[in-house]
Amino acid sequence: MTFSPVPRTTRLSLLGLSLALVLGLSACGASKPKPAPLESLRNTTRLAPAWSVRVGEVAPTFALSVSADAVAVSNVDGSIVSLDLQTGRERWRAQAKTELSAAVGSDGRYAAVVGANNDLMLFDQGKLLWTERQPGRVLTAPVVAGERVFVQALDRSVRAYDALDGRYLWLYQRPGAEPLALATRSVIEPFRDTLLVGQGNRMVGLDPVKGTPRFDVSVGTPRGTNEVERLADLVGPLSRVDDEACVRAFQFSVACLELNRGSVRWSRPQAGTQAVAANLQLVVGADSTDRLSAWKVENGDNVWRIDRFVNRGLSAPALWGDRIAVADAQGYLHILSQADGRTLTRTELDAPVAGAPLVVQGKLLLVTRKGTVYAFSGN
């Protein structure tokens, strides 16, 4: 991404935190339903990683950050490691010296993390450059792009800093935002010369230089008798398809948006909690009971739906060539056919997956909660 340098701006007043709602709130005190048994597979090809590296225990929401030739990962104790995408060789390592509240965000050179004490820290090839205290809790990995660092706090406010010296640049928070915010990874990602951010059930495209909105589009209007039932925050990561993006609105819907126009192409109801995956043909996502569905990316028509993973605690899926990769809470990685959702093979990992699997340069990348980074080749 090629954001241009930003001029100095005056520090704006900081906004207070909104209330947080944890994903498991509605399930407190309830026993978990029994997961569906594993299906019997015959004549499957064994899936072996091209490489794997242990980096230390990883929080459940700590996803990988991938650039052109590197994979960055952070663990709960504050270690940040950059690995070569092709070989898994360690490129550099840094130590934040504190537990982290959000995963690492990196452009390959710079790496940004946020500590449990709300300190935003930026590293250059493993060397700490600067630290900036945030006014509230941060759960979403910072974005590093165009020599800037963008941070979204739990109250949905977005702040921008100069990567070179940590200068505060601007603050954005959509007026009239809902009082409740989902305590999970939100949407904050670059698209060409625009910064995409989730603001409740709305997608906002920001000018990265000024922090002003270029478009503001509703993904849908949830219905409910109270603020908890109406909570429909966009769940990260966003799934990009050329000039479009598909996204999950928490417990409400799946939608695809035209980013150049800042408009919704289509939306379909689905009460899910994990992000979706998309390519030029399909959008794939699981509902809150782990029934997996596929829709045509062009119009949202349903292609197939399967229910053999019910209550297995599916991760966000990843579309990998003509396959779908999805992990479950029992530590299995399932590889499915995009054509009909049938299982092609599966493999047992050393622990459940943290964050969402990623596909980069034909490789399927994921990290488990025990801190093992796996890279599977596309062959």
ABEGO torsion letter per residue (X at the ends): XBBBBBBBBBBBBBBBBBBBBBAAAAABGBBBBBBBBBBBBBGBBBBBBABBBBAEBBBAABBBBBBAABBBBBBAAGBBBBBBAAAGBBABBBBAGBBBABBBBBAGABBBBBBAAGBBBBBBGGBBABBBBBABBBABBBBBBGGBBBBBBAAGBBBBBBAAAGBBABBBBBBGBBABBBBBBBBBBBBEABBBBBBEABBBBBBAAAGBBABBBBAEBBBEABAAAABABBBOBBBBBEABBBBBBBGABBBBBBAAAGBBABBBBBBBABBBBBBAABBBBBBAAGBBBBBBAAAGBBABBBAAABGAGBBBBBBBEABBBBBBAAGBBBBBBAAAGBBABBBBBABBBBEBBBBBGGBBBBBBAAGBBBBBBAX
